[in-house]
Amino acid sequence: MPSTVKIFDTTLRDGNQAKGISLSLQDKLHLARLLDDFGIDYIEGGWPNATNPIDIAFFEECHNIKWKHAKISAFGSTRRPDTTAAKDKVLSFLVKAKSPVITIFGKSWDIHVTKVLRTSLKKNLEMIEDSVSFLKKHTEEVIYDAEHFFDGYKANPEYAIKTLEAAAKGGADCVVLCDTNGGMGLPWEIEDITKEIVNKLSCPIGIHAHNDSGTAIANSLAAVKGGAVHAQGTINGYGERCGNTSLSVLIPSLQLKMGKQVSTPTRLKLLRKLSINVSEIVNSAEDIRQPFVGSAAFAHKGGAHIDGVRKVSYSFEHIDPTLVGNARDFIVSNQSGAGLVLEKIKKIKPDADKRDPKVQEILANIKELESQGFHFEIGEGSFHLMVRRTLGMVKEKFKVLSYRVIEENRKHITTYSEATVKIKVKDEFIHMAAEGSGPVDAMSQAARLALQPFFPSLKQVRLVDYKVRVLDDNGGTGSTVRVWIRFHDQTKGKEATWNTIGVSENIIKASWMALMDGFNYKLLIHK
């Protein structure tokens, strides 16, 4: 079997089709950068067409970004039965996207051809070959997704294989076998069928699995065992219905269990952080029991388990959690991930010693704050500030004396938000008010007006994302919420981003905490 498997991420496209997920342009760009930083080979950005302006804008923005590793792919379908490839509107939009890779899907199941597309089996083969051939003239690489392939193979194997051959004849760089229904193939079937296709086609073969039977990851691994060298999925398994193959699980399984070359060890250690960041961006609660990356993946509560892990870690752990950026958590002993946290502290203060009372205080604070709902892995700005303050490494630039927000409905038409802040800078007291498009914007504007005369660099700071997560659903409108804010700064040609968090039963207070951490982080770290 080949030692390398290319990873194709479709979180921005197939993941965005999940119930409850709706990505903005900024969400997509942020996600794409995270995936690229991690080392994903292909990022499917979306389906650019007349009804999807966000995806059109995404591909336009992509041309202004220097990607480190990933190839960006546009997504679409084969041409329609009643036109030519050159005149087809779907293919036209794909060409206009000018992405280095184009991925198109076509029909493999004869029932879809005759009863959904309502065309002939022969015409469908022509559509596949024509579309691939046409797109090959306009982009570097064409990937063909054989939709419902395993359903089609079971119903009419001879015809299903002909559809793949049509794509290969058109010049497809990779043909992907799709278990679109997510339940027509079990692992041993997937492996056998993939083996047969690998032996019949000369081009690389890939796998795209859905999780409707709970076997997407197993099916993807089986396909790789059968010879597939390209695997598709989404971070955390987001996607249609029950979701897609979770790359958060597939990537370490391929690399650590099957010995495939997928990522570097250094990048693999960023996997948990990637998983958590993606869940925050899509505004979905973390699956704490997700293998490898979930916060409970290496949590031990039973006495025998804890005793065993302490003596021989692999007696109750299938891998070293640090390989994927996770940490062991002893629930009963209350010693969650101390070593990992100490590593982060040492990045701030290299000579930090676990025996130092201040370091112990930080570890205790983190444990307490995270029990309240803080999540420092997605709020590195807040983490840095907490550590530096505890270690006495910062001198506060300003002090907030009070703040207030008023929401006023004028003439029952428009709601106005006004914030008032009282801040002390050195020996000066500043009392400032400002209006905004909402309470958070009003607070941000008032704080900026108060602080910018003293700290002009804050003018460059922008809030590029803001999300609220309800942490418990038992308190109704009094539930605890976590606010997550992403900041962007570009000063003297240097670009920087950082995230902060705030937690409270009061959404205004949580927002203020995250806002002030964001401004403080800029002043204390970036000067």
C-alpha positions in Angstrom: 0.0 0.0 0.0 1.2 3.6 -0.7 2.6 5.2 2.4 1.1 8.7 1.7 -2.6 9.6 1.9 -3.7 13.1 0.8 -6.3 14.7 3.1 -9.1 16.6 1.5 -11.1 18.8 3.9 -14.7 19.8 3.0 -15.7 21.5 6.3 -16.3 24.7 4.4 -18.7 23.0 1.9 -20.1 19.7 3.2 -19.7 20.7 6.8 -21.5 23.9 6.1 -24.5 21.8 5.0 -24.9 20.4 8.5 -28.0 21.3 10.5 -27.4 24.4 12.7 -24.2 25.5 10.8 -24.1 28.6 8.6 -20.7 30.0 7.9 -20.1 33.6 7.0 -17.4 34.8 4.7 -15.1 35.6 7.6 -15.8 32.2 9.2 -14.7 30.5 6.0 -11.6 32.5 5.6 -10.7 31.9 9.2 -11.3 28.2 8.9 -9.3 28.0 5.7 -6.3 29.6 7.3 -6.5 27.2 10.3 -6.7 24.2 8.0 -3.8 25.5 5.9 -1.7 26.1 9.0 -2.3 22.6 10.1 -1.1 21.2 6.8 -4.3 20.0 5.1 -3.6 19.1 1.5 -6.9 20.2 -0.1 -9.5 22.7 1.2 -12.9 22.6 -0.5 -14.1 26.2 -0.2 -17.7 25.8 -1.5 -20.0 25.8 -4.5 -19.7 29.1 -6.4 -22.9 29.9 -8.2 -25.5 32.6 -8.7 -27.4 31.7 -5.5 -24.3 31.6 -3.3 -22.5 35.0 -3.2 -20.6 34.1 0.0 -18.8 31.3 -1.9 -18.1 33.5 -4.9 -16.6 36.1 -2.5 -14.5 33.4 -0.7 -12.8 32.4 -3.9 -12.1 36.0 -4.8 -10.5 36.5 -1.4 -8.4 33.4 -1.8 -6.4 34.9 -4.6 -5.2 37.6 -2.1 -3.9 35.0 0.3 -0.5 33.2 0.1 -1.3 29.6 1.2 1.4 27.7 3.0 0.5 24.2 2.0 -3.2 23.7 1.0 -4.7 23.7 -2.5 -8.1 25.5 -2.6 -10.8 23.6 -4.5 -14.1 24.8 -5.9 -17.0 22.4 -6.0 -19.8 21.8 -8.5 -21.6 19.2 -10.6 -21.2 17.8 -14.1 -22.9 19.6 -16.9 -26.7 19.3 -17.4 -28.0 16.8 -19.9 -29.4 19.4 -22.3 -26.3 21.6 -22.9 -22.6 21.4 -23.6 -19.8 21.8 -21.1 -18.8 25.1 -22.6 -22.3 26.5 -22.2 -23.1 25.0 -18.9 -23.7 27.7 -16.1 -22.4 25.5 -13.3 -19.1 24.8 -15.0 -18.9 28.5 -16.0 -18.9 29.6 -12.4 -16.3 26.9 -11.5 -14.0 28.3 -14.2 -14.6 31.9 -13.0 -13.5 30.9 -9.5 -10.0 30.4 -10.8 -9.2 27.9 -8.1 -6.1 25.6 -8.6 -8.4 22.6 -8.0 -12.0 21.9 -9.1 -14.0 19.0 -7.6 -17.1 17.9 -9.4 -19.6 15.2 -8.7 -21.5 13.0 -11.1 -24.0 10.1 -11.0 -22.9 6.5 -10.5 -26.2 4.9 -9.5 -28.3 4.1 -12.5 -31.6 5.0 -10.6 -30.2 8.5 -10.2 -29.5 8.8 -13.8 -32.8 7.6 -15.1 -35.2 8.8 -12.4 -33.5 11.9 -10.9 -31.6 13.4 -13.8 -34.1 11.8 -16.2 -31.6 11.1 -18.9 -30.0 8.0 -20.5 -27.2 6.0 -19.0 -25.1 6.7 -22.1 -25.8 10.4 -21.9 -24.6 10.4 -18.3 -21.3 8.9 -19.3 -20.9 11.7 -21.9 -21.7 14.3 -19.3 -19.0 13.0 -16.9 -16.3 12.8 -19.5 -17.2 16.1 -21.2 -17.3 18.0 -17.9 -13.9 16.7 -16.6 -12.2 17.2 -20.0 -13.5 20.8 -20.2 -12.4 21.7 -16.7 -9.0 20.2 -17.2 -8.4 22.9 -19.8 -9.1 25.6 -17.2 -7.4 24.5 -14.0 -4.4 22.6 -12.6 -6.3 19.6 -11.1 -9.7 18.0 -11.4 -11.1 15.7 -8.7 -14.1 13.6 -9.6 -16.5 12.6 -6.8 -18.5 9.5 -7.8 -21.7 10.3 -6.0 -23.6 7.3 -4.5 -20.9 5.0 -5.9 -21.4 2.1 -3.5 -25.1 2.2 -3.9 -24.6 2.2 -7.7 -22.0 -0.6 -7.5 -24.4 -2.9 -5.6 -27.3 -2.1 -8.0 -25.4 -2.3 -11.3 -21.6 -2.8 -10.9 -20.8 -2.8 -14.6 -22.4 0.6 -15.1 -21.0 2.1 -11.9 -17.5 1.3 -13.0 -18.2 2.8 -16.5 -18.9 6.1 -14.8 -15.5 6.0 -13.2 -13.8 5.1 -16.4 -15.6 8.1 -18.1 -14.1 10.4 -15.5 -10.6 8.9 -15.9 -10.9 9.1 -19.7 -11.8 12.8 -19.3 -8.5 13.3 -17.4 -9.5 13.3 -13.8 -6.5 13.5 -11.5 -8.3 11.5 -8.8 -11.6 9.6 -8.7 -13.3 9.5 -5.3 -15.7 6.7 -4.3 -18.5 8.3 -2.3 -20.8 6.5 0.2 -23.2 9.4 -0.1 -26.1 7.7 1.8 -23.7 6.7 4.5 -25.1 3.2 5.0 -24.8 1.1 1.8 -21.3 -0.1 2.5 -19.7 -1.7 5.6 -16.0 -1.7 6.2 -15.2 -5.1 4.7 -17.4 -4.3 1.6 -15.7 -0.9 1.2 -12.3 -2.5 1.3 -13.1 -5.2 -1.3 -14.8 -2.8 -3.7 -12.0 -0.2 -3.4 -9.5 -2.9 -4.1 -11.3 -3.9 -7.3 -11.5 -0.3 -8.5 -7.8 0.4 -7.7 -7.0 -2.6 -9.9 -9.2 -1.4 -12.7 -8.3 2.3 -12.9 -4.9 3.8 -13.4 -5.6 7.1 -11.7 -5.5 7.6 -7.9 -8.6 6.5 -6.0 -10.2 8.4 -3.0 -12.9 7.8 -0.4 -15.7 10.1 0.8 -17.9 8.6 3.5 -20.9 9.8 5.4 -21.7 8.6 8.9 -25.4 7.5 8.7 -24.5 4.0 10.0 -21.8 5.2 12.3 -19.1 3.7 10.1 -17.7 6.6 8.2 -14.3 6.5 9.9 -14.1 2.7 9.7 -15.1 2.8 6.0 -12.5 5.4 5.2 -9.8 3.4 6.9 -11.0 0.3 5.1 -10.8 2.1 1.7 -7.3 3.2 2.5 -6.4 -0.4 3.3 -8.0 -1.3 -0.1 -5.6 1.1 -1.9 -7.2 4.6 -1.7 -4.6 7.4 -1.5 -7.0 10.3 -1.0 -9.4 10.7 1.9 -12.1 13.3 2.4 -13.9 14.5 5.5 -14.6 17.4 7.8 -13.1 18.5 11.1 -15.2 17.1 13.9 -17.3 15.2 11.4 -19.8 18.0 10.6 -21.9 17.4 7.5 -25.3 16.4 6.1 -27.6 14.4 8.3 -25.3 12.4 10.7 -22.2 14.0 9.3 -19.1 13.1 7.4 -15.9 11.2 8.3 -14.3 13.1 11.1 -10.8 14.2 10.1 -10.1 14.8 13.8 -10.2 11.0 14.2 -9.2 9.8 10.7 -5.9 11.8 10.5 -4.4 10.3 13.7 -5.8 6.9 12.9 -4.1 6.9 9.6 -0.8 8.2 10.9 -0.5 6.6 14.3 -2.4 3.3 13.7 -1.8 2.6 10.0 1.6 4.2 9.6 0.5 6.5 6.8 2.2 9.8 6.1 -0.5 12.4 6.6 0.9 15.1 8.9 4.2 15.9 10.6 4.4 15.1 14.4 4.7 18.8 15.1 1.5 19.6 13.3 -0.3 16.6 14.7 0.1 18.1 18.2 -2.1 21.0 17.0 -5.0 18.7 16.2 -7.0 19.2 19.4 -6.5 23.0 19.2 -7.7 22.8 15.6 -10.8 20.8 16.6 -11.7 23.2 19.4 -11.2 26.3 17.2 -13.3 24.9 14.5 -16.2 24.0 16.9 -16.0 27.6 18.2 -16.1 29.1 14.8 -19.1 27.0 13.7 -20.7 27.8 17.1 -21.2 24.2 18.0 -20.5 22.6 21.4 -17.4 20.5 21.6 -18.0 16.8 21.5 -16.0 16.0 24.7 -16.0 12.2 23.9 -14.7 12.5 20.4 -11.7 10.1 20.1 -8.2 11.6 20.2 -9.3 15.3 20.6 -12.2 15.4 23.0 -11.6 16.8 26.5 -12.8 13.4 27.9 -10.7 11.3 25.5 -8.0 10.8 28.1 -10.0 11.5 31.2 -9.8 8.9 34.0 -12.3 8.6 36.8 -12.3 5.0 38.0 -9.8 4.2 40.7 -8.4 1.2 39.0 -8.0 3.1 35.8 -6.1 6.0 37.5 -3.9 3.6 39.3 -3.1 1.7 36.1 -2.3 4.9 34.1 -0.1 6.2 36.8 2.0 3.1 36.8 2.0 2.3 33.0 0.3 4.9 30.9 -0.5 2.6 28.0 -2.4 0.2 30.3 -5.5 2.4 29.9 -4.5 4.7 27.0 -4.2 3.7 23.4 -1.8 6.5 22.6 0.2 9.3 24.3 -2.4 12.1 24.5 0.3 14.8 23.8 0.8 13.3 20.3 -2.5 15.0 19.3 -2.2 18.0 21.6 -4.5 16.6 24.3 -3.8 16.0 28.0 -4.5 13.3 30.5 -7.1 14.2 33.1 -7.5 12.5 36.4 -11.0 13.5 37.5 -10.8 12.2 41.0 -7.3 13.5 41.8 -8.1 16.9 40.3 -4.7 17.0 38.3 -5.9 17.8 34.8 -3.1 18.3 32.3 -0.6 20.0 34.6 2.3 19.1 32.4 0.7 20.5 29.3 -0.2 23.7 31.1 3.4 24.0 32.5 4.7 23.8 28.9 2.5 26.8 28.0 3.6 28.7 31.0 7.3 28.1 30.1 6.7 29.7 26.7 5.9 32.9 28.7 8.4 32.4 31.5 11.1 29.8 30.4 12.4 29.2 33.9 9.0 28.5 35.4 9.1 25.7 37.9 6.1 23.5 38.9 7.1 23.8 42.5 6.9 27.6 42.4 3.8 28.6 44.5 2.8 31.1 41.7 2.8 28.3 39.1 0.7 26.2 41.5 -1.6 29.1 41.8 -1.9 29.3 38.0 -2.7 25.6 37.7 -5.4 25.9 40.4 -6.9 29.0 38.8 -7.1 27.3 35.4 -8.8 24.3 37.0 -11.3 26.6 38.8 -11.9 28.9 35.8 -12.4 26.0 33.3 -14.9 24.4 35.7 -16.8 27.7 35.4 -16.8 27.5 31.6 -13.5 29.2 30.5 -11.7 27.5 27.7 -8.2 28.8 27.5 -7.3 26.7 24.4 -9.6 28.9 22.4 -8.7 32.1 24.3 -4.9 32.3 24.2 -5.1 36.1 24.8 -6.9 35.6 28.1 -4.6 32.8 29.1 -1.5 34.9 28.5 -2.9 37.7 30.6 -3.9 35.5 33.5 -0.4 33.9 33.6 1.5 37.1 33.3 -0.6 38.8 36.0 -0.2 35.9 38.4 3.6 35.9 37.8 3.8 39.6 38.3 5.1 40.1 34.8 2.8 43.0 33.8 2.0 46.5 34.9 -1.7 47.3 34.2 -1.9 50.2 31.6 -5.4 51.2 32.8 -8.0 50.5 35.4 -11.8 50.1 34.7 -13.8 51.8 37.4 -17.2 51.1 36.0 -19.2 50.6 32.9 -22.9 50.7 32.0 -25.0 49.8 28.9 -28.4 51.3 28.1 -30.8 49.8 25.4 -33.4 52.3 24.3 -36.2 51.7 21.8 -37.0 55.0 20.1 -40.5 55.3 18.7 -40.8 51.5 18.7 -38.8 51.4 15.4 -35.1 51.3 16.2 -33.2 50.2 19.2 -30.2 52.2 20.2 -27.3 51.0 22.4 -25.3 53.4 24.5 -22.4 52.6 26.7 -20.8 54.7 29.4 -17.3 53.8 30.9 -15.2 55.3 33.6 -11.5 54.5 33.3 -8.4 55.6 35.1 -5.1 55.9 33.2 -2.2 56.8 35.5 -3.6 59.7 37.5 -6.3 60.7 35.0 -10.0 59.8 35.2 -11.9 59.4 31.9 -15.7 59.4 31.7 -16.8 58.5 28.2 -20.1 57.6 26.4 -20.7 56.2 22.9 -23.5 54.7 20.9 -23.1 51.5 18.8 -25.1 49.2 16.6 -25.5 46.9 19.7 -24.4 46.7 23.3 -21.0 45.1 22.5 -20.3 47.6 19.8 -21.3 50.5 22.1 -18.9 49.2 24.8 -16.1 48.8 22.3 -16.6 52.3 21.0 -16.8 53.9 24.4 -13.7 52.1 25.7 -11.8 53.1 22.5 -12.7 56.7 22.8 -11.5 56.7 26.4 -8.2 54.8 25.8 -7.0 55.9 22.3 -5.7 59.3 23.3 -3.3 57.5 25.6 -2.8 54.4 23.5 -3.0 55.3 19.8 -2.1 51.8 18.7 -5.6 50.6 19.6 -6.9 52.4 16.5 -5.6 49.5 14.4 -7.4 46.8 16.4 -10.5 45.4 14.9 -13.1 42.9 16.2 -13.4 40.4 13.4 -15.6 37.7 15.2 -17.9 37.5 18.2 -19.7 34.4 19.3 -21.8 33.5 22.4 -22.2 29.9 23.7 -24.8 28.9 26.3 -22.9 26.6 28.6 -25.8 25.1 30.5 -29.5 24.9 29.5 -31.0 24.5 32.9 -31.1 28.1 33.9 -33.2 29.4 30.9 -32.4 33.1 30.4 -30.1 33.0 33.5 -27.8 30.4 32.0 -24.1 30.8 32.0 -22.7 32.0 28.7 -19.2 32.1 27.2 -18.3 35.0 24.9 -15.5 34.5 22.4 -14.0 37.4 20.5 -11.4 37.3 17.8 -9.2 40.5 17.3 -7.1 41.5 14.3 -4.3 44.0 14.2 -2.1 45.2 11.5 0.6 47.7 12.6 3.6 48.7 10.5 2.9 45.9 8.1 2.8 43.2 10.8 -0.4 41.2 11.0 -1.6 39.6 14.3 -4.7 37.9 15.6 -5.7 36.8 19.0 -8.7 35.4 20.9 -10.2 36.2 24.3 -13.0 34.8 26.4 -15.4 35.9 29.1 -17.8 33.8 31.1 -20.7 35.0 33.2 -24.5 34.5 33.7 -24.7 38.1 32.4 -23.9 38.3 28.7 -22.9 42.0 28.9 -20.4 41.2 31.7 -19.0 38.2 29.7 -18.6 40.5 26.6 -16.9 43.2 28.6 -14.4 40.7 30.1 -13.5 39.5 26.6 -13.3 43.0 25.3 -11.0 44.3 28.0 -8.8 41.2 27.7 -8.5 41.9 24.0 -7.4 45.5 24.5 -5.1 44.6 27.4 -3.5 41.8 25.4 -2.7 44.3 22.6 -1.1 46.8 25.0 0.8 44.3 27.1 2.0 41.9 24.4 2.0 43.8 21.2 2.8 47.2 22.8 
